[in-house]
Structures are given as C-alpha cells and as structure tokens.
Amino acid sequence: MVRTVLAAIQLTRPAQWVKNVFVFGALVFGARRGDPSAIAQATAAFAIFCMLSGAVYAFNDLLDYKEDAHHPTKKRRPVASGALSPGLAGVISILLATVGVFLSFRLPQSFALTAVGYLSLNLVYSLWAKHRVLLDVILIAIGFVIRALAGAAAIEVEVSAWLVVCTFTLCLFLGFGKRRCEIAVIESGEKAKSHRSTLAHYTPDLLNQLLSVTGGGAVITFLLYTLDPSTPSPHSLVFTTPLVFFAIFRYAFVIEQGELTGPTDVLIKDRPFLITAILWTLITGGLIAYGPAVEKYLPRLRYPGMPATTQPGDVG
C-alpha cells in the first residue's frame, strides 16, 4: 500500500511543479505584490496548477509507458516500471483534473478559463502535437504563457505584453534545450525514433540554431520589458542582465554535454546555474521590494519613453 501511494505521488512528478512558479509572475512583477489577498489568490492558483500539471503528467505517462520502457531513465517511471497499473494512472489523472477545474471556479472566472485552456492545450499536445516536430515545443511554451496569464487572471491585474513574449521565448529556449538533451542521452537515431518520433527529425545542428535564436530572443525581450516605462517593475532590473546572459550561456553549455535531462535537472544538479538563479532571484526580489531606495545608489539611466532630465555632467 505504501509503495503504491509513493508511486502515485511519483506519477504526478512533484519535482516538476516548480514550473508552475510562472503563475506568480504577475504578482511579483505587478502592482499588487504587497496585497495579502492577491498573495493568497496567487498561492491558490499555484496549488491548482500543481494539480492540473500532475493530471497532465499522469496522462502522459499512461500514453507513453510502452515507449518509456525503452528510455534509459524514463523506464523507472511508475507505469513504465509496473509500479502502477495503467488503469490506476488514468483514475489519478481524471481525479486531479476534476478537482483542479472545480477549484479553479472558486477564483475569478477568467482564471477558470485559463485552467480549462491549459488542460485542453495539453490534451491536444498529448494526443497529437507531441508527434509533430517544432509544434511540440511551441505548444509546451504556450503552456507556460498560459500559466503566466492565469496568475494575472487570479489576482485580476493586467500583464505586460513584454512579460508574455519573454516567457514564450524563454520557454522555447528551454524546450529546444530539452530536446537537445534527449538527443545527447539517446545514443542512436533508431533508438531516438523508437522513444519519441519527433526526435528522428531534430538534429544537433538544427537545435543549436533554434537555441541561438530563442536564447537571443529571450534576452532581448527581457531587456525590452525592463526598459518599458509603463511596467510597474523597477527599471533597475536591467542591471541583472549579466546574470541573465550567464544563465542562458550556462544552460546551453550544460545541455551540450548530454549529462542532464532538461531544465529542471539542470537547475537542481548544475551548481553554477543554480547559484546564478538564486542570485538573480535575490537581487530581483531586493529591487522589487526596495527599488526606490536601492536605485539611489545606482547610476542614473535614461530609459526609452521617459522624459529627458539631462543635467550638467550627464551623458546624453
């Protein structure tokens, strides 16, 4: 019984729930970050998306357990290893999805619509799109955008278009990086095809090009977001750009080695990447919480869209 419960928990992949932190984006970078009710609503939204994503992971394992049995690491998943029956995995998936959708209607209606949209998108992905090259990663990235929009809907605030675009390009970069990891881990093209049909169409050269485009796009849209005068986030976030560049470069370097399996694995196991992520989070949190006080000690910058206040000695 205990072994079955542990396998059921493993089926929902709790380690992957960290991806749902995108739900907090609108709260952290928005105008209501100090509002206790907004914090409570965002936390509830995060918990609901953990249920929904758990349902999606369970459904995917149910569909893929035969293919996963041929993978060097995925063969340890509960259904592929035989720790859980396919029928029980289906019950768990339906239960989590039902409870998650039910609870989503306790929050604003627009949030409930994003929750249903997230499940619908993943149903399309699981049954069709994951077998379509390029479209598979694009739909995964859209799923992260939906998380960010859901967080904004939960606390009823507007979300910056740049934040949406930055989320999309960043997740495309991470998604193509994951495909690069998978190709590096699986030794031959024949094995790749037997595990995931789209991997037979991805090549290291193609993925390297896609990583260059999406990684550059992620950095540029982050800069545009920090420089947008209409956003409530402190513009001093632009000073965290070196950390953003290092994180992008480090991720590209690590996945090229083929020793880790994807973004979550890199975050947990690669110490330089983890330290960079922690530093960026701490610095960003400090700038958001104490922006005006901190900015007094930083060089004065003139941002696009802001009126010029050039004084003697300023660099125009």
C-alpha positions, 0 to 999 in steps of 0.5 A: 500500500505504501509503495503504491501511494509513493508511486502515485505521488511519483506519477504526478512528478512533484519535482516538476511543479516548480514550473508552475512558479510562472503563475506568480509572475504577475504578482511579483512583477505587478502592482499588487505584490504587497496585497495579502489577498492577491498573495493568497489568490496567487498561492491558490492558483499555484496549488491548482496548477500543481494539480492540473500539471500532475493530471497532465503528467499522469496522462502522459505517462499512461500514453507513453509507458510502452515507449518509456520502457525503452528510455534509459531513465524514463523506464523507472517511471511508475507505469513504465516500471509496473509500479502502477497499473495503467488503469490506476494512472488514468483514475489519478489523472481524471481525479486531479483534473476534476478537482483542479477545474472545480477549484479553479471556479472558486477564483475569478472566472477568467482564471477558470478559463485559463485552467480549462485552456491549459488542460485542453492545450495539453490534451491536444499536445498529448494526443497529437502535437507531441508527434509533430516536430517544432509544434511540440515545443511551441505548444509546451511554451504556450503552456507556460504563457498560459500559466503566466496569464492565469496568475494575472487572471487570479489576482485580476491585474493586467500583464505586460505584453513584454512579460508574455513574449519573454516567457514564450521565448524563454520557454522555447529556449528551454524546450529546444534545450530539452530536446537537445538533451534527449538527443545527447542521452539517446545514443542512436537515431533508431533508438531516438525514433523508437522513444519519441518520433519527433526526435528522428527529425531534430538534429544537433545542428538544427537545435543549436540554431533554434537555441541561438535564436530563442536564447537571443530572443529571450534576452532581448525581450527581457531587456525590452520589458525592463526598459518599458516605462509603463511596467510597474517593475523597477527599471533597475532590473536591467542591471541583472542582465549579466546574470541573465546572459550567464544563465542562458550561456550556462544552460546551453553549455550544460545541455551540450554535454548530454549529462542532464535531462532538461531544465529542471535537472539542470537547475537542481544538479548544475551548481553554477546555474543554480547559484546564478538563479538564486542570485538573480532571484535575490537581487530581483526580489531586493529591487522589487521590494526596495527599488526606490531606495536601492536605485539611489545608489545606482547610476542614473539611466535614461530609459526609452519613453521617459522624459529627458532630465539631462543635467550638467555632467550627464551623458546624453 
